[in-house]
C-alpha cells in the first residue's frame, strides 16, 4: 500500500508540490482505507442499534459488534467476552483505575495504595491523583531507569499489604520503551494487587498475548492502530468484574461496566484495525525497523550525532524482546532546540512530547524522569514512523532536519 497523499507547499527547486511528511504516529495514526471501507455500511444503510433485539436492523448491528469484539480479543490473546468497548484509551484507563478504587471504597476494602510509574500517560497519573484527593488513596510513583524502562524489582520494592492496584504501561508514548509488564504483574499478584496496563502504543507493535501476560486489565485505542478516533477497549479478565465500579449510570451494556449505546461504525472500525494489526503487525514492525535505522544513519551521516532518549533499537533484537519499538524515535540533536526546529519545518509533522502535553510549555515529565540534562530535554524531538511512511519520506526528512539543525538562530 502506498503512502497517503496530502497537499503540500512548493519545493525550493522544483515546480512540483512537496508533500508534507507525517512523522507523528504516536499522537495518532491515519485511518487505514480498509478500515473506512469496513465502517461505511454501518454509517449508511446498516444503521441499526446493536441493542435492538426485535428486528433485522438490530440483529445485523449486533452481529457486527460481536465480530469486532472477537477481532479485538484475538489481537491480544483474550476471550471476546473479556472486551469492554469504550471511547478510547483515556476512558479505559480511567475506568480501570477509578473503577477499581471506587469499588474498593464502596465495599469497605481497607486497601488504599496505588502504584503507577513516573512515565505513565497523563490520564493514568491524573486518575490516580484524583483518587488520592477524593478518597484518601496513597499513590506511589515508581521512576524508570535512565533507559526509560521501569524495573520489576523497583515496583516490587514499593508493594505493600494494602496495595490495591498497579498500573504500568506496556510501551511508553513519548520514548517508545517496552516495559516488563508480565514480570511486574507476577510480582504484584504475589502481593494480592490487581494489575492494569495501558497498551495503546503496544498493540500492533509488539506481541500481546494475555494468556501469557497475567494482567487483569489492558487499555487500547482505535486511533493508535490505524482505526477511527473515539473508540477503544478495556480488557477485563473474567472474574474481576465485581471489583470495578462503572463510571456512569445507564443500561447494562458491556457487562454492566460501560453504559450507553455502542457506536457500531466505530466498533467495526476498531475490529478491522485490530484484524489488520494482527495480520500485518510483525512484518510491518520489521519494515519500520529498517526505516528507523535508515533515519538514524542519515542523521549521523549528516554529522548531527543524534542522541537517543531511552533504550535504543538496534534491529538485532528477537521478536518480543525489543527494549524499544522501532516506530518511535525520541532523539536530541546537540546544540539545537526542538521548538525551533519544529517551527522551522512546518511540513514535517513531529512533536517535542506527547500530543496531550504539546500545548504545555514545561519540559516533558517523561524525559525529566530519565534525569537527562536540561539541554538534552529541550532538544528532544519525537519522530513517529508508521504504516504509510516511505523510504523517500525518511530521506527527505533527514535532509530537512539537517538543514534546520545547521541554521543556528
Phi, psi and omega per residue, in radians:
X1 nan 2.357 -3.094
X2 -1.431 2.889 3.116
X3 -1.142 2.609 3.113
X4 -1.239 2.391 -3.105
X5 -1.451 2.578 3.094
X6 -2.618 2.528 3.114
X7 -1.187 2.612 3.141
X8 -2.491 -3.104 3.105
X9 -1.537 2.992 3.128
X10 -1.270 2.412 3.106
X11 -1.317 2.938 -3.046
X12 -1.240 -0.554 -2.952
X13 -2.167 0.349 3.133
X14 -2.659 2.734 3.092
X15 -1.460 -0.054 -3.132
X16 -1.494 2.482 3.096
X17 -1.112 2.471 3.055
X18 -1.701 1.949 -3.070
X19 -1.171 2.434 3.026
X20 -1.029 2.685 -3.113
X21 -1.946 2.120 -3.107
X22 -1.638 1.910 3.108
X23 -2.225 0.828 3.132
X24 -2.306 0.762 -3.044
X25 -1.283 -0.152 2.975
X26 -1.345 -0.543 3.116
X27 -1.232 -0.872 3.058
X28 -2.861 2.621 3.049
X29 -1.781 2.582 3.048
X30 -1.182 2.558 3.129
X31 -1.193 2.301 3.062
X32 -1.163 2.322 3.133
X33 -0.966 -0.516 3.122
X34 -1.195 -0.519 3.067
X35 -1.185 -0.819 3.110
X36 -1.038 -0.712 3.125
X37 -1.049 -0.730 3.114
X38 -1.152 -0.556 -3.094
X39 -1.351 -0.534 -2.927
X40 -0.932 -0.773 -3.139
X41 -1.023 -0.556 -3.077
X42 -1.500 -0.098 2.994
X43 -1.665 -0.158 -3.060
X44 -2.212 -1.630 -2.961
X45 -1.378 -0.548 -3.090
X46 -1.731 1.251 -2.942
X47 -1.721 0.156 -3.021
X48 -1.094 2.743 3.051
X49 -1.410 2.148 -3.086
X50 -1.145 -0.194 3.113
X51 -1.702 0.048 3.071
X52 -1.506 1.912 -2.998
X53 -1.752 0.244 -3.025
X54 -2.002 0.073 -3.124
X55 -2.724 2.978 -3.025
X56 -1.081 -0.682 -3.127
X57 -1.031 -0.774 3.115
X58 -1.189 -0.706 -3.136
X59 -1.093 -0.745 -3.127
X60 -1.136 -0.718 3.113
X61 -1.139 -0.729 3.123
X62 -1.090 -0.723 3.121
X63 -1.074 -0.654 3.116
X64 -1.165 -0.688 3.105
X65 -1.153 -0.732 3.118
X66 -1.060 -0.750 3.115
X67 -1.088 -0.789 -3.137
X68 -1.119 -0.682 3.130
X69 -1.079 -0.702 3.110
X70 -1.156 -0.692 -3.141
X71 -1.136 -0.729 3.106
X72 -1.145 -0.762 3.136
X73 -1.072 -0.727 -3.127
X74 -1.096 -0.638 3.132
X75 -1.019 -0.628 -3.030
X76 -1.939 0.153 3.102
X77 1.219 0.706 -3.129
X78 -2.048 3.040 3.001
X79 -1.573 2.504 -3.067
X80 -1.074 -0.451 3.103
X81 -1.284 -0.069 -3.138
X82 -1.754 0.103 -3.101
X83 -1.761 2.161 3.068
X84 -1.950 2.072 3.132
X85 -1.360 2.445 -3.126
X86 -2.366 -3.004 3.098
X87 -1.526 -0.080 -3.135
X88 2.644 3.136 -3.057
X89 -1.140 -0.539 3.109
X90 -1.087 -0.809 3.085
X91 -1.137 -0.722 3.131
X92 -1.045 -0.773 3.131
X93 -1.109 -0.727 3.112
X94 -1.143 -0.723 3.120
X95 -1.099 -0.717 -3.141
X96 -1.132 -0.874 -3.016
X97 -1.362 -0.944 -3.140
X98 -1.194 -0.658 -3.119
X99 -1.077 -0.751 3.109
X100 -1.197 -0.761 -3.113
X101 -1.127 -0.791 -3.119
X102 -1.164 -0.631 3.091
X103 -1.136 -0.676 3.113
X104 -1.131 -0.726 3.104
X105 -1.080 -0.810 -3.108
X106 -1.108 -0.569 -3.108
X107 -1.517 -0.060 -3.096
X108 1.299 0.356 3.103
X109 -1.164 2.202 -3.077
X110 -1.309 -0.169 -3.111
X111 -1.241 2.153 -3.077
X112 -2.339 0.605 -3.089
X113 -2.158 2.198 3.091
X114 -2.023 2.501 3.117
X115 -2.149 2.202 3.068
X116 -2.328 2.839 3.065
X117 -1.609 2.801 -3.115
X118 -1.281 -0.201 -3.082
X119 -1.919 0.327 3.086
X120 -1.165 2.764 2.995
X121 -1.010 2.613 -3.071
X122 -0.951 -0.615 -3.082
X123 -1.169 -0.544 3.088
X124 -1.213 -0.819 3.133
X125 -1.089 -0.723 -3.120
X126 -1.180 -0.670 3.120
X127 -1.116 -0.731 3.105
X128 -1.144 -0.723 3.122
X129 -1.103 -0.654 3.125
X130 -1.114 -0.694 3.121
X131 -1.194 -0.547 3.072
X132 -1.188 -0.799 -3.094
X133 -1.220 -0.682 -3.018
X134 -1.556 -0.501 -3.002
X135 -2.331 0.218 3.004
X136 1.329 0.317 3.079
X137 -1.226 2.564 3.011
X138 -1.727 2.309 -3.098
X139 -1.996 2.178 3.033
X140 -1.829 2.221 -3.124
X141 -1.844 2.081 -3.072
X142 -1.660 2.168 -3.139
X143 -1.349 2.723 3.029
X144 -1.481 2.991 2.936
X145 -1.324 3.071 3.139
X146 -1.112 -0.255 3.093
X147 -1.573 0.041 3.116
X148 1.414 0.300 3.130
X149 -1.971 2.290 3.124
X150 -1.537 2.071 -3.093
X151 -1.352 2.485 3.087
X152 -1.076 -0.632 3.115
X153 -1.093 -0.641 3.137
X154 -1.172 -0.660 3.074
X155 -1.190 -0.800 -3.111
X156 -1.040 -0.581 -3.082
X157 -1.170 -0.385 -3.111
X158 -1.813 -0.034 3.135
X159 -1.199 2.524 -3.117
X160 -2.343 2.992 3.111
X161 -1.110 -0.447 -3.124
X162 -1.754 0.267 3.082
X163 -1.242 2.127 -3.104
X164 -1.618 -0.724 -2.992
X165 -2.609 2.469 3.008
X166 -2.078 2.287 3.105
X167 -2.236 1.976 3.092
X168 -2.324 2.220 -3.064
X169 -1.215 2.733 -3.118
X170 -1.401 -0.749 3.096
X171 -2.409 2.295 -3.108
X172 -1.295 2.472 -3.058
X173 -1.379 -0.329 -3.136
X174 -1.722 -0.680 -3.061
X175 -2.062 -0.013 2.991
X176 1.251 0.187 -3.089
X177 -1.312 2.480 -3.098
X178 -1.641 2.228 -3.064
X179 -1.695 2.589 -3.116
X180 -1.381 1.166 -2.986
X181 -1.123 -0.684 -3.118
X182 -1.070 -0.768 3.140
X183 -1.197 -0.702 3.101
X184 -1.077 -0.759 -3.136
X185 -1.084 -0.733 3.133
X186 -1.086 -0.722 -3.134
X187 -1.186 -0.701 -3.137
X188 -1.173 -0.712 3.128
X189 -1.111 -0.548 3.084
X190 -1.056 -0.439 3.121
X191 -1.794 0.147 3.050
X192 1.433 0.240 -3.125
X193 -1.608 2.628 2.970
X194 -1.392 2.772 -3.091
X195 -2.311 2.304 3.070
X196 -2.156 2.523 3.025
X197 -2.342 2.368 3.035
X198 -1.496 1.903 -3.085
X199 -1.897 0.403 -3.103
X200 -1.013 -0.645 -3.130
X201 -1.632 -0.026 -3.088
X202 -1.707 -0.621 -3.047
X203 -1.043 2.257 -3.137
X204 1.417 -0.138 -3.115
X205 -1.915 -0.633 3.049
X206 -2.260 2.755 3.090
X207 -1.108 2.352 3.078
X208 -2.228 2.033 3.131
X209 -2.393 1.794 -3.062
X210 -1.320 -0.016 2.949
X211 -1.340 -0.312 -3.133
X212 -2.025 -0.354 3.114
X213 -1.855 1.873 -2.914
X214 -1.459 0.746 3.061
X215 -1.318 2.730 3.139
X216 -1.588 -0.495 -3.119
X217 -2.507 2.546 -3.125
X218 -2.562 2.335 -3.076
X219 -1.831 2.473 3.100
X220 -2.315 2.777 3.094
X221 -2.433 2.342 -3.065
X222 -1.101 -0.713 -3.011
X223 -1.391 0.034 3.011
X224 -1.653 -0.147 -3.112
X225 -2.199 0.605 3.071
X226 1.196 0.455 3.045
X227 -1.881 -2.995 -3.108
X228 -1.364 2.732 2.982
X229 -1.342 2.734 3.062
X230 1.573 0.175 3.114
X231 -2.545 2.541 3.102
X232 -2.804 -2.881 -3.118
X233 -2.669 2.687 2.965
X234 -2.144 2.061 2.970
X235 -1.309 2.223 3.082
X236 -2.176 1.934 -3.071
X237 -1.064 2.378 -3.091
X238 -0.960 2.318 3.095
X239 1.854 -0.205 -3.137
X240 -1.934 0.156 -3.107
X241 -0.961 -0.657 -3.105
X242 -1.238 -0.159 3.131
X243 -1.707 0.206 3.123
X244 -2.230 2.224 3.090
X245 -1.707 2.285 3.102
X246 -1.028 2.658 -3.134
X247 -1.495 -0.382 3.062
X248 -2.570 2.803 -3.002
X249 -1.721 2.738 3.139
X250 2.889 -2.402 3.123
X251 -1.316 -3.028 -3.089
X252 -1.777 0.472 3.129
X253 -1.112 2.779 3.045
X254 0.943 0.935 3.102
X255 1.043 0.435 3.141
X256 1.351 0.139 -3.063
X257 -1.742 -0.302 -3.069
X258 -2.621 1.686 -3.091
X259 -1.260 2.684 3.049
X260 2.152 2.652 3.103
X261 -1.178 2.243 3.138
X262 -1.213 2.409 3.071
X263 -1.412 1.613 -3.000
X264 -0.905 -0.820 -3.131
X265 -1.028 -0.728 -3.137
X266 -1.191 -0.713 3.120
X267 -1.098 -0.760 3.091
X268 -1.063 -0.727 3.103
X269 -1.092 -0.724 3.086
X270 -1.089 -0.734 3.132
X271 -1.087 -0.796 3.133
X272 -1.145 -0.681 3.080
X273 -1.083 -0.686 3.107
X274 -1.144 -0.712 3.121
X275 -1.069 -0.794 3.141
X276 -1.145 -0.675 3.130
X277 -1.103 -0.715 3.121
X278 -1.196 -0.722 -3.059
X279 -1.273 -0.676 -2.987
X280 -1.972 -0.147 -3.035
X281 -0.976 -0.869 -3.099
X282 -1.045 -0.806 3.127
X283 -1.181 -0.646 3.119
X284 -1.106 -0.736 3.129
X285 -1.094 -0.666 3.095
X286 -1.116 -0.766 3.140
X287 -1.124 -0.749 3.134
X288 -1.171 -0.566 3.054
X289 -1.044 -0.686 3.100
X290 -1.167 -0.665 3.083
X291 -1.142 -0.702 3.106
X292 -0.968 -0.895 -3.111
X293 -1.185 -0.604 3.108
X294 -1.122 -0.732 -3.134
X295 -1.139 -0.785 3.134
X296 -1.111 -0.751 3.140
X297 -1.104 -0.664 3.124
X298 -1.131 -0.764 3.112
X299 -1.119 -0.695 3.117
X300 -1.151 -0.728 3.132
X301 -1.115 -0.486 3.096
X302 -1.410 0.008 3.079
X303 1.423 0.375 -3.066
X304 -1.604 -0.189 3.133
X305 0.734 1.102 -3.111
X306 -1.116 2.450 3.090
X307 -1.824 2.143 -3.113
X308 -1.418 2.262 3.091
X309 -1.685 2.044 -3.024
X310 1.683 3.034 -3.123
X311 -0.990 2.539 -3.077
X312 -1.568 2.614 2.970
X313 -1.703 2.221 -3.083
X314 -1.873 -0.339 -3.083
X315 1.594 -0.163 -3.132
X316 -1.748 0.028 -3.086
X317 -1.240 2.538 3.037
X318 -1.284 2.598 3.097
X319 -0.951 2.342 -3.131
X320 1.479 0.023 -3.119
X321 -2.259 0.530 3.129
X322 -1.490 2.349 3.051
X323 -1.349 -0.226 -3.102
X324 -2.655 2.449 3.058
X325 -1.331 2.398 -3.093
X326 -1.225 -0.240 3.131
X327 -1.116 -0.333 -3.042
X328 -1.986 2.248 2.896
X329 -2.142 2.032 2.993
X330 -1.993 1.929 -3.006
X331 -2.419 2.686 3.079
X332 -2.043 2.328 3.065
X333 -1.782 1.968 -3.055
X334 -0.938 2.423 3.096
X335 1.461 0.118 3.141
X336 -2.105 2.956 2.996
X337 -2.150 2.279 -3.058
X338 -1.023 -0.745 -3.098
X339 -1.060 -0.679 -3.135
X340 -1.171 -0.722 3.141
X341 -1.154 -0.723 3.133
X342 -1.089 -0.742 3.123
X343 -1.158 -0.584 -3.108
X344 -1.327 -0.322 -3.054
X345 -2.190 1.189 -3.131
X346 -1.166 -0.260 3.140
X347 -1.579 0.102 2.957
X348 -2.042 2.105 3.073
X349 -1.431 1.980 3.103
X350 -2.662 3.120 -3.092
X351 -2.559 2.967 3.053
X352 -1.861 0.164 -3.134
X353 3.110 -2.740 -3.135
X354 -1.347 2.715 3.120
X355 -1.086 -0.566 -3.111
X356 -1.275 -0.289 -3.096
X357 -1.947 -0.014 -2.975
X358 -1.147 -0.379 3.122
X359 -1.422 -0.203 -3.120
X360 -1.462 2.639 -3.108
X361 -1.660 -0.256 -3.105
X362 -1.330 2.674 3.137
X363 -1.098 2.791 -3.123
X364 -1.025 2.205 3.096
X365 -1.223 -0.436 3.088
X366 -1.171 -0.817 3.129
X367 -1.196 -0.597 3.059
X368 -1.064 -0.653 -3.130
X369 -1.133 -0.402 3.093
X370 -1.429 -0.075 3.120
X371 1.071 0.716 3.088
X372 -1.394 2.715 3.090
X373 -1.128 2.642 -3.094
X374 -0.954 -0.756 -3.099
X375 -1.108 -0.599 -3.135
X376 -1.279 -0.627 3.116
X377 -1.163 -0.792 -3.098
X378 -1.245 -0.308 3.110
X379 -1.598 -0.067 -2.974
X380 -1.280 2.251 3.038
X381 -2.019 2.448 3.022
X382 -1.861 2.075 3.115
X383 -1.985 2.125 -3.068
X384 -1.955 1.973 3.108
X385 -1.509 2.599 -3.081
X386 -2.557 -3.003 -3.064
X387 -0.989 -0.597 -3.040
X388 -1.811 0.119 3.094
X389 -1.309 2.382 -3.117
X390 -1.976 2.862 3.060
X391 -1.056 -0.706 -3.136
X392 -1.083 -0.681 3.114
X393 -1.161 -0.695 3.105
X394 -1.080 -0.775 -3.120
X395 -1.147 -0.705 3.083
X396 -1.122 -0.712 3.139
X397 -1.111 -0.704 3.103
X398 -1.036 -0.835 -3.120
X399 -1.089 -0.722 -3.126
X400 -1.214 -0.726 3.097
X401 -1.106 -0.734 -3.134
X402 -1.092 -0.745 3.129
X403 -1.108 -0.766 -3.130
X404 -1.179 -0.651 -3.108
X405 -1.179 -0.570 -3.114
X406 -1.391 -0.337 -3.113
X407 -1.442 1.448 -3.123
X408 -1.162 2.305 -3.141
X409 -1.572 nan nan
